[in-house]
Each structure stands twice: as C-alpha cells, then as structure tokens.
C-alpha cells in the first residue's frame, strides 16, 4: 500500500516561549517538569509515523496523552511547533492560506465528539454545509447530500432537525457531512465516546461497513482500547505526548513494547481482536481428490487422525473424508468423491474468535478457513479457539 500521510519529528508546545521549551525538550526535560517550571504544556513530543492509503489508523491513549492535540495538527487546527506532515508527499505545514483552505475543503474532513451540528438547519442542510461553502450549486449539493445520507442510513430523515434525532443519529449526520465533500482523509476525534454503549457499538459496525465500501484513509482517536482494537488496522498507543508503540492489534497483544502497554491492554477482550487467520495452521495432512481412498487412509494412519480435508489441484476444498467412510468405501469399490462429507464448518480468515467459539464447541471436525475462491488456507482445531481466550496466547 502507498503511504498517504507521513509525519516526521512532530512537536506541539502550548505557550508563549516555544523555542526555549523546545530546547528543554531536546535536552531531556520531561513534560511534567516543563509544565511545573514554565507553565508550558507539551502536547506532542517528537512523534513520527506513517499512515497507508485506505487504512484505519487508530491513535489511542488516556486523557492528556496528546492524541487529540496530534490529530488537530493533521489539518493544522494546531500549528506544529516543529516537524513535517506530508500528505501525498506535500508538506502541509508549509501551506499558505489559500493552499490550506483548499486542503481542508477538498482533501480532509473532521468528525468531532460532540457532533457540531447547526441546530437551525435541517439534516439535509447540515450535510450540504461544506458543499455550500465550496460554492457547489444548490441542485448538485442537494443530490450529493441525499446520497451521502443514504450511505449512513438516514435517507428518510432529510427534513428533520438535530433536536429530533438521537445521539447516534446526530453522529451519523456529522459523519455524512464529513463524507459529502468526498475527502481522501477522514479525521475522527473520539466520535463515539459521548454515545451510550449499544449505540456506540452500532456506530462502530456502521463505520466498518462504510469503510469497506468507500476505502477512506481514516485517523481515529479513542481512549477505549477495545474500540481501538476493533476498528484499527494498526494502532498507535500514546503517553505523555509520545507514541509508545505502533502495530496491529494482534502484534500489540502478543508483544507489548513495555509495562505501560501491558497494563493498557490487560483487560482487552481478546476474542474480539484475534481472528481466524491468527490461530489457524496448515494441516499436517491433506488429500487431493485425484489421490484416491488408499492415499487418504494412509495419510490419516500416518498422522494419527480420523478425518482429512480433500482439495482439487487448485487447493479448492471439495469436502472431508473420515477413516471409517474411506475403509468402507474401499471395500465396496467406491471412489473418494463418492464418500465426501460436507457436514463441517468453514470460515474466512477475518472472522473473530468470538464468533468461532459456539461453532468450535459444537463441531465434530476442524473448522476450514477458506478464501473468497474456496481455497483452503488452513484449519482451526477446537483447542486453538479455547487457547485464544487465555492471556498467554
């Protein structure tokens, strides 16, 4: 994937004498000491990272970690004290007023925690707002706004006002308003934290569904580790203005960089993070449909197993055969294809362990992990699903 955003040595200090504070930082003074001695706040300290095009990149941290300060640097609502921010290889920190205005209108959009809707405007007019600022004609912006509202599931609410909507619906309007300009980059600053748990979960699913269709580059801010790991392709964990670790949710769970990260992720529900691809393994035995019953029986005897998956020459799954069925079929002069069993479970590599638990508990056979072309990628044993529940996994 190509790099959409590249941040290098980004520092943001709040206060009057930023150059002197920057020097203190480079000399090793801590954020806490600087605040105590000078009254200046170090929001972000020498942060560097890259975000790939079409990626959901989550920045996670506790209150005061610098995550919201950082995201506001990415559209220059906070002007960095030092550092570079490249978007499509162009350093936006160097933009003049005209370039910055165009960047904000066309390339990036932001969704805030508290919606920020205009109470005197209808839902449709709220979504049209950015298009109106850009000078888009009334007819065109109305058409775009209606299509965008349909994308977020609000196609029949165009004429309502924000006061008539629930919190979740208001956030959908905020999301639609951001999407209406068709930005490359979507900045989301704790957009679901003000919602109750059920609506919040619905909005998380909605965002993932929208992202699957639109493939935007999303920077998402949250203090909720479960939300971060559910939404993020990769996650950056911040503390005191510094990024402590960047990685996939699975990587961070498996190899936390330090004690702070260990403590941060200890209460994560791993069944909602670990996917089939993380616990599957290549089967020790596999039989081609052209091999026949004798080969299948020999494979099962050699490996000490009672069933084996059967594939074609392109490794597409054809079925499963048990040792008992294979032996009986051989006596009756049948072919392997005549005794294939299809009473087994399959899944795709992105399925979460949480969804596999009831399947594995009830299944007689391993779960087959298949790609979109029915190719066998691996198998999952019942013990693998159960072991994924432990902290030692």
C-alpha positions in Angstrom: 0.0 0.0 0.0 1.1 3.5 -0.7 1.8 6.0 2.1 -0.9 8.7 2.3 0.3 10.5 5.4 3.9 10.8 6.7 4.6 12.6 10.0 8.2 13.4 10.9 9.5 14.7 14.2 6.2 16.4 15.1 6.2 18.5 18.3 3.4 20.8 19.6 4.0 23.1 22.6 1.4 25.4 24.0 2.6 28.6 25.5 4.5 31.8 24.5 8.2 30.9 24.5 8.0 27.7 22.4 11.6 27.8 21.1 13.0 27.8 24.6 10.7 25.0 25.7 11.7 23.0 22.5 15.3 23.3 23.6 14.5 22.0 27.1 12.7 19.0 25.5 15.7 18.2 23.4 17.9 18.4 26.5 15.8 15.7 28.1 13.4 17.6 30.3 10.1 15.8 30.9 6.7 17.1 30.0 5.8 17.1 33.7 8.9 19.1 34.7 8.4 21.7 31.9 4.8 22.3 32.9 5.8 22.7 36.6 8.8 25.0 35.8 7.4 27.1 32.9 3.7 26.6 32.7 4.1 25.5 29.1 2.2 22.3 28.0 3.9 19.8 25.7 1.1 18.3 23.7 3.1 16.2 21.3 6.8 15.4 21.6 8.8 14.3 18.5 6.3 12.0 17.0 6.8 10.2 13.7 4.6 7.7 11.9 3.1 6.8 8.5 -0.5 6.0 7.5 -1.2 4.0 4.4 -3.8 4.9 1.9 -7.2 3.3 2.8 -6.0 2.4 6.3 -7.9 2.9 9.6 -5.1 4.1 11.8 -6.2 4.5 15.5 -4.4 6.7 17.9 -5.2 5.5 21.5 -4.3 6.9 24.9 -5.6 8.2 28.2 -6.7 11.7 28.8 -3.7 14.1 28.4 -1.7 11.7 26.3 -1.7 14.1 23.4 -3.9 12.1 20.9 -6.4 14.9 20.3 -3.6 17.5 20.0 -1.9 15.3 17.4 -5.0 14.8 15.2 -5.6 18.5 15.2 -2.1 19.0 13.9 -3.0 16.9 10.9 -5.3 19.6 9.5 -3.3 22.4 11.1 -6.0 23.4 13.6 -3.0 23.1 15.9 0.1 24.5 14.1 3.1 22.3 14.9 6.0 23.9 16.9 8.3 21.7 14.9 8.1 18.9 12.4 6.8 17.9 9.0 3.4 16.5 7.9 3.4 15.1 4.4 0.1 14.3 2.7 0.6 12.8 -0.8 4.3 13.8 -0.4 3.4 17.5 0.1 4.4 19.2 3.4 1.1 20.8 4.6 3.0 22.7 7.4 4.4 24.9 4.6 1.0 25.7 3.0 -0.1 29.3 2.6 -3.7 30.3 3.5 -5.1 29.5 0.0 -3.4 26.1 -0.1 -4.6 25.3 3.4 -8.2 26.3 2.7 -8.2 24.1 -0.4 -6.7 21.2 1.6 -9.4 21.5 4.3 -12.2 21.8 1.8 -11.3 19.0 -0.6 -8.8 16.6 0.9 -9.5 16.2 4.6 -12.6 16.3 6.8 -13.1 16.0 10.5 -15.8 14.4 12.7 -15.9 15.7 16.3 -17.0 14.1 19.5 -20.0 16.5 20.1 -21.4 16.4 16.6 -21.2 20.2 16.0 -24.4 20.3 14.0 -26.3 23.6 13.2 -29.5 23.4 15.3 -31.3 25.8 12.9 -30.5 23.7 9.8 -32.3 20.5 8.7 -30.3 17.3 8.5 -30.0 17.8 4.7 -28.8 21.4 5.1 -26.3 20.3 7.7 -24.8 17.8 5.3 -24.8 20.3 2.5 -22.9 22.9 4.5 -19.3 22.1 3.3 -20.5 21.9 -0.3 -22.2 25.2 0.1 -19.0 26.8 1.4 -17.2 25.5 -1.7 -19.8 27.1 -4.0 -21.4 24.0 -5.3 -24.8 24.6 -6.9 -28.0 24.1 -4.9 -29.2 21.2 -7.0 -25.8 19.4 -7.0 -25.2 19.7 -3.3 -28.7 18.5 -2.5 -28.2 15.4 -4.7 -24.8 14.7 -3.1 -26.1 15.2 0.4 -29.1 12.9 -0.2 -26.8 10.1 -1.5 -24.4 10.6 1.5 -27.3 10.4 4.0 -28.3 7.1 2.3 -24.8 5.8 2.8 -25.1 6.4 6.6 -28.7 5.0 6.8 -30.5 8.3 7.1 -32.2 8.6 3.7 -35.7 9.4 5.2 -34.5 12.0 7.8 -33.5 14.8 5.4 -36.1 17.3 6.7 -35.7 16.7 10.4 -33.8 18.9 12.8 -30.9 17.8 15.1 -33.2 18.2 18.2 -35.4 15.5 16.7 -32.6 12.9 16.5 -30.9 10.6 18.9 -27.3 10.9 19.7 -26.3 8.1 17.4 -28.3 9.7 14.5 -26.7 13.1 15.2 -23.3 11.4 14.9 -24.4 9.8 11.6 -25.3 13.3 10.3 -21.8 14.5 11.4 -20.2 11.6 9.5 -22.4 12.3 6.4 -21.4 16.0 6.5 -17.7 14.9 6.5 -18.2 12.4 3.7 -20.2 14.7 1.5 -17.1 16.5 0.3 -15.6 13.1 -0.7 -12.3 13.7 1.3 -9.3 11.4 0.9 -8.7 11.6 4.6 -11.2 11.4 7.5 -10.1 12.6 10.9 -12.3 11.3 13.8 -11.7 12.7 17.2 -13.4 10.4 19.8 -16.6 10.5 17.7 -18.5 7.8 19.6 -17.4 8.5 23.2 -20.5 10.5 24.0 -22.8 7.7 22.9 -24.3 5.0 25.2 -22.7 1.6 24.8 -25.3 0.0 22.5 -25.4 2.9 20.1 -21.6 3.2 20.2 -21.3 -0.5 19.1 -23.8 0.1 16.3 -21.8 3.1 15.1 -18.5 1.1 15.2 -20.1 -1.5 12.9 -21.6 1.2 10.7 -18.2 2.8 10.3 -16.6 -0.5 9.3 -19.3 -1.1 6.8 -18.9 2.3 5.3 -15.1 1.9 5.2 -15.5 -1.4 3.4 -17.3 0.5 0.6 -15.5 3.8 0.5 -11.9 2.9 1.4 -11.1 6.2 3.0 -7.9 6.9 4.9 -9.1 7.3 8.5 -7.3 8.6 11.6 -9.4 7.6 14.6 -8.9 8.9 18.1 -10.1 6.9 21.2 -9.3 6.2 24.8 -11.1 2.9 24.6 -8.7 0.0 23.9 -11.5 -2.4 22.8 -12.8 0.2 20.4 -9.2 0.8 19.1 -8.6 -2.9 18.5 -12.0 -3.4 16.9 -11.6 -0.6 14.4 -7.9 -0.2 13.7 -5.8 -1.8 11.0 -3.0 -0.5 13.1 -2.9 1.2 16.5 -0.6 3.8 18.0 -0.6 4.0 21.8 0.3 7.4 23.2 1.5 8.5 26.6 2.7 12.0 27.7 2.8 13.2 24.1 5.0 10.3 22.9 4.0 7.3 20.9 4.9 4.2 22.9 4.1 1.5 20.3 2.6 1.2 16.8 1.4 -2.2 15.5 -1.6 -4.3 14.6 -3.9 -5.1 17.4 -2.6 -8.7 17.3 1.0 -7.6 17.4 0.4 -5.3 20.4 -1.4 -8.0 22.3 1.3 -10.6 21.5 4.3 -8.4 22.1 3.6 -5.3 24.2 6.6 -2.9 24.0 6.8 -2.1 27.7 5.0 -2.4 31.0 2.7 0.6 30.2 1.4 -1.2 27.1 1.0 -4.4 29.1 -1.1 -2.7 31.7 -3.1 -0.8 29.0 -4.2 -4.0 27.1 -4.6 -6.4 30.0 -8.4 -6.1 30.0 -8.8 -6.4 26.3 -11.4 -8.9 25.2 -9.1 -11.0 23.1 -12.0 -12.9 21.4 -12.9 -9.6 19.7 -9.4 -8.9 18.5 -7.9 -12.3 17.5 -9.1 -13.5 14.1 -9.2 -16.9 12.4 -6.0 -16.1 10.5 -4.2 -15.7 13.8 -5.0 -19.1 15.2 -5.3 -21.3 12.1 -2.5 -23.6 11.0 -1.7 -25.6 7.9 -3.0 -29.1 8.2 -0.4 -31.8 8.6 -2.4 -34.0 6.2 -4.3 -33.0 3.1 -5.5 -35.2 0.2 -6.1 -34.4 -3.4 -9.3 -35.6 -5.0 -7.2 -37.4 -7.6 -5.2 -39.3 -5.0 -7.9 -41.8 -4.1 -9.0 -43.7 -1.0 -5.8 -45.6 -0.3 -3.8 -42.4 -0.1 -6.4 -40.8 2.2 -6.4 -43.8 4.5 -2.6 -43.8 4.6 -2.4 -40.1 5.4 -4.8 -40.5 8.3 -2.9 -43.5 9.7 0.4 -41.8 9.4 -0.8 -38.6 11.2 -3.0 -40.4 13.7 -6.1 -38.6 12.7 -9.6 -39.8 11.9 -10.6 -37.4 9.1 -8.9 -35.3 6.4 -9.9 -32.5 4.1 -9.9 -33.1 0.3 -8.9 -30.5 -2.2 -8.6 -30.3 -6.0 -5.4 -29.4 -7.9 -6.0 -25.7 -7.2 -6.4 -26.4 -3.5 -10.1 -25.6 -3.5 -11.9 -27.5 -0.8 -14.0 -30.4 -2.1 -15.0 -32.0 1.2 -13.9 -34.1 4.1 -13.5 -37.9 4.4 -13.4 -39.9 7.6 -11.2 -43.0 8.0 -14.3 -45.2 8.6 -16.0 -44.0 5.5 -12.8 -44.4 3.5 -12.3 -48.0 4.6 -15.9 -49.0 3.9 -15.8 -47.3 0.5 -12.6 -49.2 -0.4 -14.3 -52.5 0.4 -17.3 -51.5 -1.7 -15.0 -50.4 -4.6 -16.3 -46.8 -4.5 -14.3 -43.7 -5.3 -13.1 -40.9 -3.0 -15.6 -38.5 -4.5 -18.5 -40.8 -3.6 -17.9 -40.6 0.2 -17.0 -36.9 0.6 -18.6 -35.4 3.8 -19.8 -31.8 3.7 -21.0 -31.7 7.3 -18.3 -29.4 8.5 -17.9 -25.7 9.3 -16.0 -23.1 7.3 -14.9 -19.5 8.0 -13.0 -16.7 6.3 -9.6 -15.5 7.8 -11.1 -12.3 9.1 -13.7 -13.9 11.4 -13.1 -13.1 15.1 -12.6 -15.8 17.6 -15.7 -14.6 19.5 -17.8 -15.9 16.5 -16.0 -19.2 16.3 -16.5 -20.2 20.0 -20.0 -21.7 19.6 -19.0 -23.2 16.2 -16.0 -24.9 17.6 -17.8 -26.2 20.7 -20.4 -28.0 18.5 -18.2 -29.2 15.7 -17.0 -32.8 15.3 -14.4 -31.7 12.8 -11.8 -28.9 12.5 -13.0 -25.6 11.0 -11.8 -25.0 7.5 -10.5 -21.5 6.8 -11.2 -20.5 3.2 -10.5 -17.5 0.9 -13.1 -15.9 -1.4 -12.3 -18.6 -4.0 -13.0 -21.5 -1.7 -9.2 -22.2 -1.4 -8.2 -23.9 1.8 -5.9 -21.6 3.7 -5.7 -23.6 7.0 -7.7 -25.3 9.7 -8.7 -24.4 13.2 -8.9 -27.0 16.0 -11.3 -26.6 18.9 -8.3 -26.3 21.3 -7.0 -23.4 19.2 -10.2 -21.4 19.8 -10.2 -22.1 23.5 -6.5 -21.3 23.9 -7.1 -17.9 22.2 -9.1 -16.9 25.3 -6.1 -17.1 27.6 -3.7 -14.2 28.2 -0.8 -16.5 27.3 -1.9 -16.8 23.7 
